[in-house]
Amino acid sequence: MTESTETNLQTPAGEEERDQAARRASASNDTVHLGAMGKAFAILEAIANAKQPLTMTDLVRTCGLTKPTAHRITTMLAEMGYLAREPLKRGLIEGPRLISLALSTLATAAPRSRRHAILRSVSEKTGETCNFGVLVGSEVVYLDRVEAKWPLALRFEAGSRVPAHCTAIGKLLLALLPAHERAAAIASMPLTRLTTRTITDPVKLNEALERINRTRIGIDDEEFIEGVVCVSVPVIAKSGQVVGGIAVSAPAARISIQEALSFVPIMHDAAQRLSATYSDSRAAS
């Protein structure tokens, strides 16, 4: 065999070894900056993705950890029930608590996906953006949102916070509070003027909330963002508890507030279906 032939036969193996060394170095660089929690998640992820039990040597190589660190963290995770030793003691596998966490995540994710599908159906039927939010102090937190399929849209992500005193969901949920709680909320929140139509007077705001309390329909007539209108309805659980609110928003140049109110029957139907997902998830738990 010639020298060149030997070189050609050995090159792939040499490249593979270098690739493996590079991956180990990359993993080490990724985890060296992580705290204990990040390293613990790296170990859990490695074991969850493995098709067979992982030894300490496997974890050190895969996660780029030192052996003492890997041993310390795996011992802690095993004590907490997130890891377990394979019965034949050939390596570590997922523990009962990690399996339970995975199943719980799947169980709660299913209703969330159903809720998103409900919001998407409202958006498709109305042609406009649909939000689902809850009242937290003086703000509304969007738990989910489906944007309208228009070139220009308001880009609020799930988790975004908006002021309660000038948004349709916020005003609706404030209006449905017991009178003394509503008064305390109004007194404590900053009534910042965001447009020329924002209500900043506490007395006038309370009057507007009284009207909303009677109709149970929240209205934002360009009070939060100039040129945007919004209407909302409550999501009420079987127990009578107000879970949150659904809103449809759109540019005033496209629809008027009166046209937006024509979406209320569609929104009420969606609110009932959303309420059912909360009842179902509680029953499942």
N, C-alpha and C positions, 0 to 999 in steps of 0.2 A: 504494500500500500504506500502510495507516495505521501510526502509531507503535506502537500496541498490538500489531498483527499482527507487525511487525518484532521486537518484544520477545519475543513468543511463539515465533517461529521461531528466535531466537538463544539462548533459554534452555537448551534441551537441550545444545547444543554447549558453552555456558558451564559447565553443570553437569558435563559430561564432563571438561572441562579441570580443573575444581576437584577432581573425584574423582581424576584422575591425579596431580595435584599432592599431594593428601592421601596417596595410596598411596606416592608417592616419599618424602614426609616421614616416613611411618610406617616404611618400610624403612630410612631413614637413622637414625631413632631406635632401631630394633631392632639395627642392626649397630654403632652407635657405641660401645656398651658391650662388644662382643665383642672377644676377643683375636684374634691372627693366625689361630689354629686355627679359631675360630668363623667368621671371615670367609672362610677357605679353604673351609669346608664350605658356606657360603652360595653361593659361586661354583660349587662342584661341583653343588650341588642345582639351581641355576638352569640350568646347562648340561645336566644330566641330564633336566630337565623340558622343555627347549626343543625345538621341532620343527624348528628350523633353526639354523645357526651363529649365535652371539651375538658381536656386536662389542664392543669395549671400552666404547663409549657405551651399549650395551644393558646390560652388566653394571653399569656405574655407576648407571644408572637403576633397574635391577631390584633390586640388592642394597643401594643406598643408600651406596655407597662413594665416596671421592674417586678421581679418575682415577689419581694416583700409587700409591695403595694397591692399587687393582684391577690395575694394570700390574705392580706388584712381586709380588703373590701369584700372578697367572696365569703370570708368568714362572717362578716357583718350581715351580708345579704342572706346567707344561709340561716343565721339566727333569726332573722325577720321572716323567714319563710318564702323569700323570693327565689332562692336557689335550693337545690337538693342534690345530694350525691346519688349517682346512679347505683341501683342495688348491688351491682357487681363491683362497685367502687372503681370503675374505669374512668370516671370523669364527672363533671357537674352538668346537671340538667335543670330545667325550669322547676321551681318549687310550687306548692299548692297556692300560695298567695299570688304569685305571678300569673298563674293560670286563671285564678279568680278575677284578678284585675283585668286580664284580657277579655274574659267573658262579660264582665260588667261594662267594659268599654264598648263592646259590640252591642250589648243590650241597650245602652243609652244612645249610641250613635244611630241606631235604627229610627227611633222617633225623631231625632234631629234631621235626618235625611228626609223623613216624611214631611216635617214642617217646612223644610226648604222647598220641597215639591209643591206644597200648598201655596207658598208665596209665589213660586214661579207660575202656577196656574193663574193666580190673580193678575200678575204682570202680563201674561199672555192674553188674558181676556180683556184687560183694560188698555193694553198697549203702553202702560206707564210703569214707573218704578214702584215697587212694593217693599215696605219695611215692617219689621216686627221688633218692638222695643219694650223696655221696662223702665220704670221710674226708680232712679237711685239718687236720693237727696234732691238737689235742685236741677238734676240733669236726666236726660233719657239716654240709656245705653242701647244701641242697636244690637240685638242678638243675632239677627240675620237680615239679609237684604238681597233683593234681586233687581238689578238695573234694567231699565227699559232699553230696547234695542234701537236707540237713536244715536246719531253722531255725537250730540252734545248731551252729557249726563253729569249728575252730581256724584262724584266718586267718594262715597262714604263706605268704609269697610265695616264688617261685623266687628263690634267692640268699640266703634266710634261713639263719642259722647256729644250730645247737642243740648242746648239749654231747654228747660221744660216750659218756661213761661211764654215762649213764642213759637212752639212747635205743636203740630196737631196731636201727636201722641202724648206729649208732655201736658198740654192743657187738658186733654181728656182724662188722663190718669190723676191729675190734680183735682179735677172736677168731681171725680168719683170717690175722693177721700172723704171721711167723716168731716163735718164742718170745722171742728176744732183743730183737726190735723191739717186741713187745708189752710186755715188761717195762720197756723204756726209755720207752715211751709212757705207761704207768701211772705211772711214777715222776715224769714231768714235768708231768702234767696236774693241775689243781685238781679234787679230787673233792668238789665242792660238793653239799651236801644240799639237794635241791629239794622232796622230799616225805618222808614218814615211811618210805617204802620204798626210797629212793635208797641204793645201796651206796656207802659212803664209805671202807671199809677196803680197802686195796690187796690184801691177801691174799684176802679174800672176793670181791673183784671178779675177781681172776685165776681163782679157782675157778669162778665163774659163766661166765667166758669160756672156760674149758676145756670146760665142758658144751656151750656153744654151738658150739665148734669141732668137737665130735663130731656134733652134730645138724645143724649148718650152718643153724640157724634162730635168728634173734635175737628176744629177748623183752624187752619193756618192760611190766612189770606195775604200772602206776601209779607208776613210778620217776621220770619226768620231770614229768608233770602229774598231780596228784591227780584220780582219776576217769577217766583215759584209759589204755587198753591198746593195745598195738601189737605186731605181729609182722613179721619181715623175712626175706628170702631174698637170697642174693648173685646178682649179674649177672656171669657169668664169660665172658670172651672165648674164642675157639677156642684161643688161645695158652696158656690157663690163667690169664691175668692177671685178677685181680678188678677189674672196672670200677667197681662200686658196689653199691648195695643197693636193693631195692624193699621198701617197707613199707606195711602197711595198718593204720590206726589208727581207734579208735572209742571212744565213751564206755563206761565199764564198766557204766553203768546200762542200756545197750542190749545189749551182748554181753560174755561173760566171756572170759578169756584162752584158755580151752579152745575156745570157739566161734570165736575169732579164728584159732586154729591150723587150723581146718577149711578156711580159705582158702588154705592153703599150696600145694595142687596148682594152683590157679588162678594163684598168684603165680609158681610155678616155670615154668609155661607162658609167662607174660609175660616172665620173666627170660630165657628162651631166645630169645624174639622180640626182646627188647631187645639181647641179645648179637649177634644177626644184623645189626642195624642198624649196629653198630660195625664188624663185619667188612665189610659192604657199603660203608661210607663209606671205609674204608681201601683197599679194592680199587679204588674209583672214583678215588681220589687217586693 
